Amino acid sequence: MAKHYNPARDVFRSRFGFIMACIGSAVGMGNIWLFPYRVGEFGGFAFLVPFFIFELALGFCGVMGEMAFGRAMRTGPTGAFKKALARRGKRGGEVLGILPLVGALGIAIGYTVIVGWVLRFLWGALSGTMFGQEAGAYFGEISGPFGSIGWHIVAIVITFIIMNAGIAAGIERASKIIMPVFFLLFVGLAIFVSTIPGAESGYAFLFDPDWAALAKPETWVYALGQAFFSLSLAGSGTIVYGSYLREDTDIVFSGACVFIFDLIASILIALVIIPAVFAFGADPQSGPPLIFIVLPSIFAQAPQGQFLAIVFFVAVFFAGITSLVNLFECPIEALQERFEVKRHTACAIVLGLAFVVGIFLENAAVIGGWMDLFSIYIMPVGALLAGILFFWVCGKDFAAEEINRGSNFKVGATIAGLGRYVYCGVTILVLLLGILLGGIG
């Protein structure tokens, strides 16, 4: 396929920066509040067996495929879908591409509200006000109707500053700082938690896995959901990031790094949260309230609890902000490409819209349904469309060639077959299971 490289289009200037940005898009709130919950619910580290299998399969086909799709087409999902169908003489691809764009924007809008909550808790940890009342009551004040608009605005402003600077000067530069610090913070937290009396019972739970959990179908179902959504497969953000890649970027290596570091992050987070939860007699199956109710209660009792809370919420904020910039880049890039508006204008339009809509999601009783709508229905369909267009419509030779382009380690033509049958098949399964079970990730 002839390349149409636009020298005016911003690009990632280093492979390291691109990998950090992609890891930042993958490592998010789900790793922090959902993975430890799944580990607690499904047999400790026994849950890692199916999780590892699905992360490997989805990372190998899905992440590499979306990266290569974006790079080959030099545009986000609306443009990429259009060009893919045009190869077969068909029209309407840009209409199909609206779906993953809307999915990314919808999730991002809800995420800004949650990142605002995280910032409010970070301030509460810094000022000490978080420890002045029961954690559930404190969270209730924040998550009630219009309870955290000021912090919501702060989250929007920080996101705008990063994104307005562009790909290399903004997203890449921020990711190269934020993600290494994120991992260092959680390593430090893991070491600190290991010194708390009673943490050994958490390690015993983790490292004495209940292998009987592997006989339960739900263990495999929720491991699939955790892997799929943890890798941010939606036919949107990874395609957009891929569109900013240089021709010589090693996609095979980059995709492997995303899979490996997402797995490491999940395990590292579990090594922090599970021992802390056991040390203070809390429930490891607390689910989403883990971040905002259970852990703040633990911090109030723990030695050096205020410091522990500050470090934790800084790390959570880092995970949230890198996911946000990835999600918002999809509609921002579309505005720039489709209407040829300047980047600061596109950022202002998208983030302004996100804030206006997000105001009405300033309610814990509402935001859950909003996030479920996009994660259960729209994101898997977006990922499926991207998989079909790249692996089927563009052709198996095209897919293998684009994934291997610039790679030192060639994955071979079998990658196309895996993408066609394994990845697309698994994505259909994620969609159906999510609808039947009311969400699996």
C-alpha positions in Angstrom: 0.0 0.0 0.0 1.4 3.4 -0.9 2.2 5.5 2.1 0.9 9.0 2.5 3.1 10.4 5.3 2.2 13.9 6.3 5.3 15.7 7.6 3.1 18.3 9.3 1.4 15.6 11.4 2.8 15.3 14.9 4.6 12.0 15.7 6.0 10.2 18.7 9.7 11.0 18.7 10.9 7.9 20.5 9.8 4.3 20.8 10.1 4.7 24.6 7.7 7.6 24.6 5.2 5.7 22.5 5.4 2.6 24.7 5.0 4.7 27.9 1.9 6.4 26.4 0.4 3.1 25.4 1.1 1.6 28.8 -0.5 4.7 30.3 -3.6 4.1 28.3 -3.8 0.5 29.4 -3.0 0.9 33.1 -6.0 2.6 34.6 -8.6 2.5 37.3 -9.6 -1.0 36.3 -6.2 -2.3 37.3 -6.5 -0.6 40.7 -10.0 -1.2 41.8 -11.1 -4.2 39.8 -8.1 -6.5 39.4 -7.5 -6.9 43.2 -11.3 -7.6 43.6 -11.2 -10.3 40.9 -8.1 -11.8 42.5 -9.9 -11.8 45.9 -13.0 -13.3 44.4 -11.5 -16.0 42.1 -8.9 -17.9 44.1 -6.0 -15.5 44.6 -3.2 -15.9 42.1 -5.0 -18.8 40.5 -6.9 -16.0 38.7 -3.5 -15.1 37.0 -3.6 -18.2 34.9 -6.6 -17.3 32.7 -5.7 -13.6 33.0 -2.2 -14.2 31.6 -3.6 -16.4 28.8 -6.1 -13.8 27.7 -3.7 -10.9 28.1 -1.2 -12.7 25.9 -3.7 -13.6 23.2 -5.4 -10.2 23.1 -2.1 -8.3 23.4 -0.5 -10.3 20.6 -3.4 -9.8 18.1 -5.5 -6.9 19.3 -2.9 -4.4 20.6 -0.4 -5.0 17.7 -3.3 -5.0 15.2 -4.7 -1.6 16.3 -1.2 0.0 16.4 -0.5 -1.3 12.9 -3.9 -0.3 11.6 -3.4 3.3 12.8 0.1 3.6 11.4 -0.9 2.1 8.0 -3.7 4.6 7.6 -2.1 7.6 9.2 -5.3 8.6 10.9 -7.8 7.7 13.7 -10.7 5.3 13.5 -13.0 7.4 11.3 -10.3 7.9 8.7 -8.8 4.4 9.1 -12.2 2.7 8.7 -12.9 4.9 5.6 -9.6 3.9 4.0 -10.0 0.2 4.8 -13.4 0.0 3.0 -12.1 2.2 0.2 -9.5 -0.6 -0.5 -12.5 -2.8 -1.5 -14.2 0.1 -3.4 -16.8 0.6 -0.6 -18.0 3.8 1.1 -19.3 4.5 4.6 -16.2 3.6 6.6 -16.1 7.0 8.3 -19.7 6.4 9.5 -18.6 3.1 11.1 -15.7 4.9 12.7 -18.0 7.3 14.6 -18.9 4.4 16.9 -15.5 3.8 18.5 -15.0 7.6 18.6 -18.2 8.1 20.6 -17.2 5.2 22.8 -13.9 6.8 23.6 -15.5 10.1 24.3 -18.2 8.6 26.5 -15.8 6.7 28.7 -13.5 9.8 28.9 -16.4 12.0 30.1 -17.2 9.6 32.9 -13.5 9.2 33.7 -13.0 12.9 34.2 -15.6 12.8 37.0 -13.8 9.9 38.6 -10.4 11.6 38.2 -11.9 14.6 39.9 -12.9 12.4 42.9 -9.3 11.1 43.0 -8.0 14.7 43.1 -10.4 15.5 45.9 -9.2 12.5 47.9 -5.6 13.5 47.2 -6.3 17.0 48.6 -8.0 15.4 51.5 -4.9 13.3 52.2 -2.6 16.3 51.9 -4.7 18.5 54.2 -5.8 15.7 56.6 -9.5 16.5 56.1 -10.0 13.0 54.7 -9.3 11.6 58.2 -11.8 13.8 60.0 -14.8 11.6 59.3 -15.9 8.1 58.4 -14.7 7.2 54.9 -18.1 6.3 53.5 -19.5 9.7 54.6 -16.6 11.5 53.1 -17.0 9.7 49.8 -20.8 10.3 49.9 -20.2 14.1 50.1 -17.9 14.0 47.1 -19.9 11.6 44.9 -23.3 13.1 45.5 -25.1 15.3 42.9 -22.7 18.0 41.8 -20.5 17.1 44.8 -17.1 17.6 43.2 -17.4 20.1 40.3 -14.4 22.2 41.3 -12.1 19.1 41.2 -13.8 18.0 38.0 -12.7 21.3 36.5 -9.2 20.8 37.7 -9.1 17.3 36.0 -10.3 18.9 32.8 -7.7 21.7 33.0 -4.8 19.4 33.6 -5.9 17.2 30.7 -6.2 20.2 28.4 -2.7 21.4 29.3 -1.1 18.1 28.4 -3.1 17.6 25.2 -2.9 21.1 24.0 0.9 20.8 23.8 0.5 18.1 21.2 1.7 14.5 20.8 5.5 14.8 21.3 5.6 17.8 23.5 2.5 16.9 25.5 1.3 13.3 25.6 4.7 11.7 25.0 6.7 14.0 27.4 4.1 13.6 30.2 3.9 9.8 29.7 7.7 9.4 29.9 7.6 11.1 33.3 4.3 9.9 34.7 4.5 6.1 34.0 8.0 5.4 35.4 7.0 7.4 38.5 3.7 5.4 38.7 5.6 2.1 38.8 8.2 3.5 41.4 5.3 4.7 43.6 3.7 1.3 43.6 7.0 -0.5 44.3 7.5 1.8 47.2 3.9 1.2 48.5 4.4 -2.6 48.1 7.6 -2.4 50.2 5.9 -0.2 52.9 2.8 -2.5 53.1 5.1 -5.5 53.6 6.1 -4.0 57.0 2.6 -3.6 58.3 1.8 -6.3 60.9 -0.8 -8.8 59.5 0.2 -8.2 55.9 1.5 -11.8 55.8 -2.0 -13.1 55.8 -2.6 -11.3 52.5 0.5 -12.9 51.0 -0.7 -16.3 52.2 -3.9 -15.7 50.4 -2.2 -14.6 47.2 0.5 -17.3 47.1 -1.6 -20.2 48.3 -4.0 -20.0 45.4 -7.3 -21.9 45.3 -6.8 -23.9 42.1 -10.4 -25.1 42.3 -11.4 -21.6 41.1 -10.1 -22.6 37.6 -12.9 -25.1 37.3 -15.4 -22.4 37.5 -16.5 -20.8 34.2 -17.0 -17.4 35.8 -13.2 -17.3 36.6 -12.4 -17.5 33.0 -15.2 -15.1 31.9 -14.1 -12.3 34.3 -10.4 -12.9 33.5 -11.3 -12.4 29.8 -13.2 -9.2 30.7 -10.3 -7.9 32.9 -7.7 -8.6 30.2 -9.8 -7.1 27.3 -10.7 -3.8 29.0 -7.3 -3.5 30.8 -5.6 -3.4 27.4 -7.9 -0.6 26.2 -9.1 -2.5 23.1 -11.9 -0.4 21.6 -10.9 0.4 18.0 -10.1 4.0 19.1 -7.2 5.1 21.3 -4.6 2.6 20.2 -5.4 3.2 16.6 -5.0 7.0 17.1 -1.7 6.5 18.9 -0.6 4.2 16.1 -1.3 6.9 13.6 1.4 9.0 15.1 4.1 6.3 14.7 7.1 6.5 12.5 7.5 3.9 9.8 10.5 2.2 11.5 8.8 1.8 14.9 8.9 -1.9 16.1 5.2 -2.7 16.7 5.8 -6.3 17.7 8.2 -5.1 20.5 5.9 -2.2 21.5 2.8 -4.4 21.7 4.7 -6.9 23.8 5.8 -4.2 26.2 2.3 -3.0 26.7 1.1 -6.5 27.5 4.0 -7.2 29.8 3.8 -4.0 31.8 0.1 -4.1 32.1 0.5 -7.5 33.6 3.2 -6.3 35.9 1.2 -3.3 37.0 -1.8 -5.5 37.8 0.3 -7.8 39.9 2.1 -5.0 41.6 -1.2 -3.3 42.6 -2.5 -6.6 44.0 0.7 -6.9 46.1 -0.1 -3.5 47.6 -3.9 -3.8 48.1 -4.5 -7.4 49.1 -1.9 -7.5 52.0 -3.2 -4.1 53.2 -6.8 -5.3 53.1 -6.0 -8.4 55.1 -3.8 -6.6 57.6 -6.8 -4.5 58.7 -9.4 -7.2 58.4 -11.2 -5.7 55.4 -12.9 -7.6 52.6 -10.7 -8.3 49.5 -13.9 -8.6 47.5 -15.0 -5.0 48.1 -15.0 -4.1 44.4 -15.1 -0.4 43.2 -15.6 1.0 46.8 -12.1 -0.3 47.5 -10.4 2.9 46.4 -12.8 5.4 47.9 -14.1 3.7 51.1 -12.1 0.6 52.1 -8.6 1.9 51.5 -9.2 5.4 53.1 -10.5 3.6 56.2 -7.2 1.5 56.2 -5.1 4.6 55.7 -6.8 6.2 58.8 -5.5 3.2 60.9 -2.2 2.5 59.3 1.2 3.7 60.5 2.2 6.7 58.5 -1.3 6.5 57.0 -1.4 10.1 55.7 1.8 9.7 53.8 0.6 6.3 52.5 -2.7 7.9 51.3 -0.8 10.8 49.6 1.4 8.4 47.6 -1.5 6.1 46.7 -3.7 8.8 45.4 -0.9 10.4 43.4 -0.3 7.1 41.7 -4.0 6.6 41.1 -4.2 10.1 39.6 -1.3 9.3 37.3 -3.1 6.1 36.1 -6.3 8.1 35.5 -4.7 11.1 33.6 -2.8 8.9 31.2 -5.9 7.0 30.3 -7.8 10.2 29.9 -5.5 11.7 27.3 -5.6 8.5 25.3 -9.4 8.5 25.3 -9.7 12.2 24.4 -7.2 12.0 21.7 -9.6 10.1 19.5 -12.3 12.8 19.1 -9.6 15.6 19.1 -7.7 14.0 16.3 -11.0 13.5 14.4 -11.9 17.2 14.6 -8.4 18.2 13.5 -8.5 15.8 10.5 -12.1 16.2 9.4 -12.6 20.0 9.9 -8.9 21.1 9.8 -9.2 23.0 13.1 -6.1 23.9 15.1 -5.3 21.6 18.0 -6.0 24.1 20.8 -9.5 24.6 19.3 -10.2 20.9 19.0 -9.0 20.4 22.6 -11.2 23.2 23.8 -14.3 21.9 22.0 -13.9 18.3 23.1 -13.0 19.0 26.8 -15.6 21.7 27.0 -18.3 19.3 25.8 -16.9 16.7 28.3 -17.3 19.1 31.2 -20.8 20.1 30.3 -22.0 16.5 29.9 -19.9 15.4 32.9 -21.7 17.8 35.2 -24.8 15.7 35.0 -22.7 12.6 35.8 -21.6 14.1 39.1 -23.5 11.5 41.0 -22.3 8.0 41.9 -25.8 6.7 41.4 -25.8 7.8 37.7 -22.2 7.4 36.5 -22.2 3.6 36.9 -25.0 3.2 34.3 -23.3 5.7 31.9 -20.0 3.8 32.1 -21.7 0.4 31.6 -23.5 1.7 28.5 -20.2 2.4 26.8 -18.1 -0.4 28.2 -20.7 -3.2 27.6 -22.0 -2.3 24.2 -19.9 0.3 22.4 -16.3 -0.5 23.2 -16.4 -4.2 22.2 -18.3 -3.3 19.0 -15.6 -0.7 18.2 -12.9 -3.3 18.8 -14.7 -5.8 16.6 -15.1 -3.4 13.7 -11.5 -2.5 13.8 -10.5 -6.2 13.9 -12.8 -7.1 11.0 -11.6 -4.1 8.9 -7.9 -4.6 9.5 -7.6 -8.4 9.5 -10.5 -9.3 7.0 -11.3 -6.3 4.8 -7.7 -5.1 4.3 -6.5 -8.6 3.8 -4.3 -11.1 5.6 -1.2 -10.2 3.7 -1.7 -6.5 4.4 -2.2 -7.2 8.2 0.9 -9.3 8.5 3.0 -6.8 6.5 1.9 -3.8 8.5 2.5 -5.5 11.9 5.9 -6.7 10.8 7.0 -3.4 9.2 10.0 -2.1 11.1 10.1 -5.0 13.5 13.3 -6.8 14.3 11.3 -9.9 15.3 8.9 -11.0 12.7 5.7 -12.7 13.9 5.0 -14.4 10.6 1.9 -14.6 8.5 0.0 -16.6 11.2 -0.7 -13.3 13.0 -3.4 -12.6 10.4 -5.1 -15.9 11.0 -5.0 -15.4 14.7 -6.4 -11.9 14.3 -9.2 -13.1 12.0 -10.4 -16.0 14.1 -9.0 -15.7 17.6 -9.2 -12.0 18.2 -12.4 -11.3 16.3 -14.0 -14.4 17.9 -13.0 -13.5 21.4 -14.2 -9.9 20.9 -17.6 -11.2 19.9 -17.6 -13.4 23.0 -16.8 -10.3 25.2 -19.7 -8.4 23.7 -22.2 -11.3 24.2 -21.0 -12.2 27.7 -21.1 -8.5 28.7 -24.7 -8.2 27.5 -25.8 -11.4 29.2 -24.0 -10.8 32.5 -24.4 -7.0 32.7 -20.7 -6.4 32.2 -17.6 -8.5 32.7 -14.9 -5.8 33.0 
